[in-house]
Amino acid sequence: MIVEYIRYRVPSERHAAFESAYGRAAVPLGTAPQCVEYELTRCTDEPECYVLRIVWTSADDHTTGFRGSPVFQDFLAEIRPYIADIEEMRHYEHTGVAGRGGSVPTLYAWAGGAEAFERLTECFYAHVLKDDLIGPLFAHMDPGHPRFVAMWLAEVFGGPARYTAERGGYSHMLGQHLGKAITEPQRRRWIGLLLDAADEVRLPADPEFRAAFVGYLEWGTRLALSNSQPGARPVTTAPVPHWGWGVAPPYRS
């Protein structure tokens, strides 16, 4: 992905018309498959200054794909009167420096930290071992397995990267599923028992947390099911996914 910044200097008497024009231009822009997201901001220190930030799937997708499409003509028709007000229009690439501040807690912190995930997995695997459908998959389970899965979940939801440092990260977790031929009924039972355990150990029950929590369980178990099938050729090297509040992890090569 690539980020485009367009900086405008618009006289105050034209602010309302400018923002209205971009409100209309956002309609075709939002339909462009090359556009990931966009945002128009106004400077509080110098109110005549605006910055339009657009994230594109790639620079070529923007300059060739989008600009060569009929959607671009509809977009351009709305903002053409303000082209002369542009002071900068450039693409920027991501660096390795990125992160979140502390104003929004991680799912890990909201759940209650490492201790909460350890309680969850201990309760969960106690039920798993007694279950007729998925119990056989764990008949020879390492006694430390519940603790290791707690480490995995903690890292996924924003906690310390202990699973990566101590267990080998994604590649090790992948190895736990290869060749297991997991079935769809087993996948669903796994989720059901884990959600029962979440209720039993009183993980947060607010809709926002549970929606994000279940979102990861659906994504992760469907991936595990696919990777476990005979002849599967999964990606073997990837980071541990980092799950946020209702957002799937955006991987970049």
Order of alpha helices (4+ residues) and beta strands (2+ residues): beta-alpha-beta-beta-alpha-beta-alpha-alpha-alpha-alpha-alpha-alpha
